[in-house]
């Protein structure tokens, strides 16, 4: 897997066919689209009109793959800043949106890595859903994925049912959940992300052909890696740096 961006600059339109509010701040949207090819770890750029002559743009990682030929699904987390994700919360079935892409943010090469550790928070799970589905549905790909999915509350563990369903049907995926503010019914890990949660679950830093990918908001990027994507790091910091990983072993993705 290597960092790259491949942009298809044509603009196209897709209509909303279904929406669901997963939490007060996160919405799931389904768009109708024919034959949209979605490679793992890719995104589309939405261009959403907000007033006459004005629009906001933002990147979203579909949680579907090319296996779903007539539609694609997005997650949008409200920010309260007038972002494209905020504008997604004003869309309902029948609304049409312009898109650019898809563009590949990090090129995945099947089998290049023996183990890939995945650390996600909130809607940062989206690009990892693409990767998981790609690996699991390719019988020639023996890559093993280990996902640590973090959230503030149990309600913010999005797509847990889908992830658990996949994990029970393949040996390629293991999933753990960590919640910082659990309720009495929570059965996963408790507290913010820690080395104790990751040790023995993620591939060790000295494991050949291993990679750890981090996807989520800036707070997660700083905690796990010592910095966000705005400034490339020659030396890895944060939790992963203290655990012995180096910058070449870690891929940071910026979805929040």
C-alpha positions in Angstrom: 0.0 0.0 0.0 1.5 3.4 -0.9 0.2 7.0 -0.6 -1.2 8.3 -3.9 -4.0 10.2 -5.3 -5.6 9.4 -8.6 -8.4 11.8 -9.6 -11.0 11.3 -12.3 -12.0 14.9 -13.0 -15.4 14.3 -14.7 -18.4 15.6 -12.8 -21.5 13.4 -12.4 -24.8 13.5 -10.5 -26.5 11.1 -8.2 -29.8 11.3 -6.4 -30.6 10.4 -2.8 -32.9 7.4 -2.5 -32.8 6.8 1.2 -31.5 8.4 4.4 -31.3 7.4 8.1 -30.1 9.3 11.1 -27.8 6.9 13.0 -27.3 9.4 15.8 -28.3 13.1 16.2 -25.0 14.0 14.5 -24.4 11.2 12.0 -26.5 10.4 8.9 -26.4 7.5 6.5 -27.3 8.3 2.9 -27.9 6.1 -0.1 -27.4 7.4 -3.6 -28.5 5.8 -6.9 -25.6 5.2 -9.3 -24.9 2.8 -12.1 -21.6 1.0 -12.4 -19.6 3.2 -10.0 -16.2 1.6 -9.5 -15.1 2.1 -5.9 -11.5 0.9 -5.2 -10.5 0.2 -1.6 -9.4 3.4 0.3 -11.0 5.8 -2.1 -13.3 8.7 -1.8 -15.7 10.9 -3.8 -15.9 14.7 -3.7 -19.5 16.0 -3.2 -20.5 19.4 -4.5 -23.6 20.5 -2.6 -25.5 23.7 -3.3 -26.4 25.7 -0.2 -27.7 28.9 -1.8 -28.1 30.4 -5.2 -24.8 30.4 -6.9 -23.0 28.9 -3.8 -21.9 25.4 -2.9 -19.8 23.5 -0.4 -17.5 20.7 -1.3 -16.2 17.8 0.8 -14.7 14.3 0.5 -16.5 11.2 1.6 -15.4 7.6 1.6 -18.3 5.3 0.4 -19.0 2.4 2.7 -19.9 0.3 -0.3 -17.7 -1.2 -3.0 -18.0 -2.0 -6.7 -20.0 -5.1 -5.7 -23.0 -2.8 -5.2 -23.6 -1.9 -8.8 -26.7 0.4 -8.5 -26.0 2.5 -5.5 -23.4 3.8 -3.0 -23.7 4.7 0.6 -22.1 7.6 2.6 -21.8 8.5 6.2 -21.9 12.3 7.1 -21.0 13.6 10.6 -22.4 17.0 11.4 -19.7 19.5 12.4 -21.7 22.7 12.9 -19.2 24.6 10.7 -21.2 24.8 7.5 -19.3 21.9 6.0 -20.4 19.6 3.2 -21.1 17.0 5.9 -23.5 19.5 7.5 -25.1 20.1 4.1 -25.7 16.3 3.7 -28.0 16.5 6.7 -30.4 18.7 4.7 -30.7 16.2 1.9 -33.7 13.9 1.5 -34.8 11.3 -1.2 -35.1 13.0 -4.5 -32.3 15.6 -4.0 -29.5 15.4 -6.5 -25.9 16.0 -5.8 -22.9 16.6 -8.1 -19.8 14.5 -7.5 -16.2 14.2 -8.6 -14.2 11.0 -8.5 -13.8 8.4 -7.2 -10.2 9.0 -6.3 -7.8 6.6 -4.7 -6.2 8.0 -1.6 -3.9 5.1 -0.8 -3.3 2.3 -3.3 -4.0 -1.1 -2.0 -2.0 -4.0 -3.5 -3.6 -7.4 -2.6 -1.1 -9.6 -0.7 1.6 -7.0 -0.3 1.1 -6.9 3.4 0.6 -10.0 5.5 -1.0 -8.1 8.4 -2.8 -4.7 8.5 -3.9 -3.2 11.7 -6.8 -0.7 11.5 -7.6 2.0 14.0 -10.7 3.9 13.4 -13.0 6.4 15.2 -16.5 7.6 14.3 -17.1 7.9 10.6 -13.4 7.2 10.0 -14.5 3.6 9.7 -15.8 4.3 6.2 -12.6 3.7 4.1 -11.8 0.6 6.2 -15.2 -0.9 5.3 -14.1 -0.7 1.7 -10.8 -2.4 2.4 -12.4 -5.1 4.6 -15.0 -6.0 1.9 -12.3 -6.0 -0.8 -10.0 -8.4 1.1 -12.8 -10.7 2.4 -14.3 -11.1 -1.1 -11.0 -11.8 -2.8 -10.1 -15.5 -2.3 -6.6 -15.0 -3.6 -5.9 -12.3 -1.0 -4.5 -13.8 2.3 -4.1 -10.4 4.1 -5.2 -10.5 7.8 -7.0 -7.4 9.1 -7.3 -6.5 12.7 -9.7 -3.6 13.4 -9.7 -1.5 16.6 -12.8 0.7 16.4 -13.0 3.5 19.0 -15.9 5.8 19.9 -17.1 8.0 22.7 -20.3 6.2 23.4 -21.8 2.8 22.4 -24.3 4.6 20.1 -21.3 5.9 18.0 -20.0 2.5 17.1 -21.4 2.7 13.6 -21.8 -0.5 11.4 -20.9 -2.8 14.3 -23.6 -5.3 13.2 -22.1 -5.4 9.6 -18.6 -5.7 10.9 -19.5 -8.5 13.3 -21.4 -10.4 10.5 -18.3 -10.3 8.3 -15.9 -11.3 11.1 -18.0 -14.4 12.0 -17.7 -15.6 8.4 -14.0 -15.2 7.7 -10.6 -15.8 9.4 -9.2 -12.7 7.7 -10.9 -10.2 10.0 -10.8 -9.7 13.8 -12.6 -6.8 15.4 -12.5 -5.1 18.8 -14.4 -2.1 20.0 -13.4 0.5 22.7 -15.8 3.0 24.1 -14.6 6.0 26.3 -17.9 6.5 28.0 -19.6 3.1 28.2 -23.0 2.4 29.7 -24.0 -0.5 31.9 -24.9 -2.7 28.9 -21.5 -2.2 27.1 -19.5 -5.5 26.7 -16.5 -4.2 24.8 -13.3 -2.5 26.0 -13.6 0.5 28.3 -11.7 3.8 28.1 -9.8 5.8 25.5 -7.4 4.0 23.1 -4.3 2.7 25.0 -1.3 0.5 24.3 -2.8 -2.2 26.5 -5.7 -2.4 24.1 -3.4 -2.7 21.0 -0.6 -5.0 22.3 -1.2 -8.6 21.4 -4.0 -7.6 18.9 -2.2 -5.4 16.3 0.7 -6.9 14.5 4.0 -6.2 16.4 6.3 -3.5 15.0 8.9 -6.2 14.1 6.4 -8.3 12.2 7.4 -8.6 8.5 5.1 -7.0 5.9 2.9 -5.3 8.5 1.1 -1.9 8.3 -1.1 0.1 10.7 -3.7 2.5 9.2 -5.4 5.2 11.3 -8.6 6.9 10.2 -10.5 9.4 12.1 -10.6 12.9 13.6 -7.5 15.0 14.4 -7.7 14.0 18.1 -7.3 10.4 17.2 -4.4 11.2 14.8 -2.6 13.1 17.4 -3.1 10.5 20.1 -2.1 7.5 17.9 0.5 9.1 15.7 1.7 12.3 17.4 0.3 14.6 14.7 -2.4 14.9 12.0 -2.1 14.8 8.2 -1.5 18.5 7.8 2.3 18.1 8.3 4.2 14.9 7.2 6.2 13.3 10.0 9.6 11.9 9.5 9.5 10.4 13.0 6.3 8.8 14.3 5.1 10.0 17.7 2.0 9.3 19.8 0.9 5.9 21.0 2.2 4.0 18.0 5.5 5.7 18.1 6.0 4.7 21.8 5.0 1.1 20.9 7.9 0.9 18.5 6.3 1.5 15.1 8.0 3.8 12.6 6.5 6.3 10.1 6.9 3.9 7.2 4.7 1.4 8.9 1.8 3.7 9.5 -0.7 5.2 7.1 -2.9 8.1 8.3 -6.2 8.8 6.6 -8.1 12.0 7.3 -11.7 11.1 7.5 -13.4 12.2 10.7 
